[in-house]
Amino acid sequence: MRLYACLGWLAVLLLSGCTDPYLPDIIKTPPSYLVVDGFINIQGVSTVKLTQAYAIASAKAPPVEAKATVYIEEDGGPRYVLREAPVGTYTSAALALNPTKKYRLHLNTQAGKEYASDYVPAKLTPPIDNLSWRVDNAELNILVDAHDATNATRYYRWEFEETWEIRPAYSTSLEYINHAMKARAVPFPSACWGTEGSKTVQIDKTTSLTQDVVSNHRLRVLPANTERLFTRYSILARQLALTKEEYAYWDLLRKNTESIGTLFDPQPAQLTGNVHCLSNPAEPVLGFVGAHSVMEKRLFIARADLPRTMSVLSGYEKCVPPDFIDLYPKIFMPPSPAEIMEIAFSQPDYLPVGEVYGSANDVVGYDAAPRDCVDCRTRGSAVKPSFW
């Protein structure tokens, strides 16, 4: 959502029909408008991130809004406090709210500004019927099916989180330490796991259909050359039922983030959410806070499940073959073996991966590779996910 908010801020400020390729000063240094990223989970934990709008060209993370007082309000009912942890992220306890009531988010910043979203009706999200995959034109498509027998949902949104297993190109039992080659005291992990959340807006509606049924919505497309499918892959889909107004917000956000391209593309439109500054009604606020339950479903895909016609890459193709560090090069006045090892392995990001023996069964050199080829923690976490 932070990416969406940043692009949404750009959409607010870009002038329709502008063709000059430059960023005005106001975009380079935007005002500190609040960005509210999250929703009210009526059957679970609500998480809301508060940040400030930031320059579209900035390489830094958006500044967070810390030490705010944040709570959920039921229309005519109680409040539910959200606690800050980590900084800028506010989380509620697990709640079971009344689905017949309306709710809003209310917050006060440390600077004394007061904000609130509109009261919105709570929506109960139907279950995900099926999460499946198929290969079309060397691409793997993740598909989602859902329906609401009461015809009460009609507007759907999905988020997803991908996890994939990473196996490094090489393992090693050696390390160069204190100017000597020794047995490695702490081995590198044999596997790691990469994780990434969805970065595109995934929505669908069934208003033109007689029945409230979503069939084969394409949630994710994975190309054949992705390393995510090389060993084992998992995707967790989250489904949310939206109101008509919330769907319109996400649809406009989708158009703004996906259609900014050529002069002939639809021009960015101003993104108006449902969060307002009560202290200063003229101040823009970015974000839409809905209230709904969340339904989840997880899918696993092993490499052995893929058709043989679909080839995938490991991501370590540049690591093969390993380098060879020759301790006895045939050159005039070569350095000593100790000097060669010092030159080759004194840098922590270049590692020995195995001994190379000569005809006399003596070590004549070492196979070696960059750390990225050996230590999978450069690409993911060595902590095995609980669902793996």
Secondary structure, DSSP 8 states (H G I E B T S, - for coil): -HHHHHHHHHHHHS-TT--S----HHHHS----EEEEE-EETEE--EEEEEE---TT--S---B--S-EEEEEETTS-EEEEEE-STTEEE---EE--TTSEEEEEEE-TTS-EEEE--EE-B----EEEEEEEEETTEEEEEEEEE-TTS---EEEEEEEEEEEE--S---SEEEETTEEEE-SS---S-EEEEEE--S-EEEE-TTSSS-EEEEEEEEEEETT-GGGSSEEEEEEEEEE--HHHHHHHHHHHHHHHS-SSTTS--------SEEESS-TTS--B----EE-EEEEEEEEEGGGS-TT-----S-GGG-S-EEEESS-SSSS---HHHHHHHHHSSTTEEEEEEEE-TTS-EEEEEEEEGGGT-GGGTSBSS--TT-
